[in-house]
Amino acid sequence: GAGVSQSPSNKVTEKGKDVELRCDPISGHTALYWYRQSLGQGLEFLIYFQGNSAPDKSGLPSDRFSAERTGGSVSTLTIQRTQQEDSAVYLCASSLARGSVGRTDTQYFGPGTRLTVL
Amino acid sequence: DQQVKQNSPSLSVQEGRISILNCDYTNSMFDYFLWYKKYPAEGPTFLISISSIKDKNEDGRFTVFLNKSAKHLSLHIVPSQPGDSAVYFCAAVSKNAGNMLTFGGGTRLMVKP
């Protein structure tokens, strides 16, 4: 079946502009996560959606970052007034369900969006 | 404050030999550990996992060992194949933090033919 898809695959923007990154999770997956990987770094958690619950925004680095998930499926990560330090690969993942951690909670990642802020 | 650390940024192994990738963690609340493999321009793909109630989990050529007292886990790949060349990320989940993953910095494995 179809995996997690993200668009665009690459985005180059100028400092100060707003950007929107899109994630289409695997159909039926109720949990959706955003991570980012800066150059030479590991993956850093940003935000987590589970069903209709309020999202866990504890990983967002600043109030310039926001995300929404419409209809429990597609998610958009928005970065306002981009800065050069926002340059990174932004990865989206989805999983079947939250709860006790087990195989069904394995997160499946999309290919990422490479954001470059000039 | 990195809670999950992979101290070796790279590892080079001959084809057919064993690859051992190491990971250390500091948060005693972590109760589930995973290894992901990442090829360039692709998202990470799940490889193998282990619950904190176990000390070993094996899946084909891949075995993960967990030493809770040392807060250390390792991934063994044997025999290593050139197609295993990728970046390997160790990740951990905390029982108090839902299902979000805390990742290490990754180790680039190069398997030479």
HADDOCK unambig.tbl for C-alpha pairs under 7 A between the chains (distance, minus, plus):
assign (segid A and resid 41 and name CA) (segid B and resid 105 and name CA) 5.43 0.50 0.50
assign (segid A and resid 42 and name CA) (segid B and resid 103 and name CA) 6.05 0.50 0.50
assign (segid A and resid 42 and name CA) (segid B and resid 104 and name CA) 5.56 0.50 0.50
assign (segid A and resid 42 and name CA) (segid B and resid 105 and name CA) 3.78 0.50 0.50
assign (segid A and resid 42 and name CA) (segid B and resid 106 and name CA) 6.06 0.50 0.50
assign (segid A and resid 43 and name CA) (segid B and resid 103 and name CA) 5.65 0.50 0.50
assign (segid A and resid 44 and name CA) (segid B and resid 103 and name CA) 6.95 0.50 0.50
assign (segid A and resid 45 and name CA) (segid B and resid 100 and name CA) 6.98 0.50 0.50
assign (segid A and resid 45 and name CA) (segid B and resid 101 and name CA) 6.95 0.50 0.50
assign (segid A and resid 45 and name CA) (segid B and resid 102 and name CA) 7.00 0.50 0.50
assign (segid A and resid 98 and name CA) (segid B and resid 99 and name CA) 6.42 0.50 0.50
assign (segid A and resid 108 and name CA) (segid B and resid 45 and name CA) 6.67 0.50 0.50
assign (segid A and resid 109 and name CA) (segid B and resid 43 and name CA) 5.25 0.50 0.50
assign (segid A and resid 109 and name CA) (segid B and resid 44 and name CA) 5.90 0.50 0.50
assign (segid A and resid 109 and name CA) (segid B and resid 45 and name CA) 6.67 0.50 0.50
assign (segid A and resid 110 and name CA) (segid B and resid 43 and name CA) 5.16 0.50 0.50
assign (segid A and resid 111 and name CA) (segid B and resid 41 and name CA) 6.53 0.50 0.50
assign (segid A and resid 111 and name CA) (segid B and resid 42 and name CA) 4.43 0.50 0.50
assign (segid A and resid 111 and name CA) (segid B and resid 43 and name CA) 4.13 0.50 0.50
assign (segid A and resid 112 and name CA) (segid B and resid 42 and name CA) 6.99 0.50 0.50
assign (segid A and resid 112 and name CA) (segid B and resid 43 and name CA) 6.07 0.50 0.50
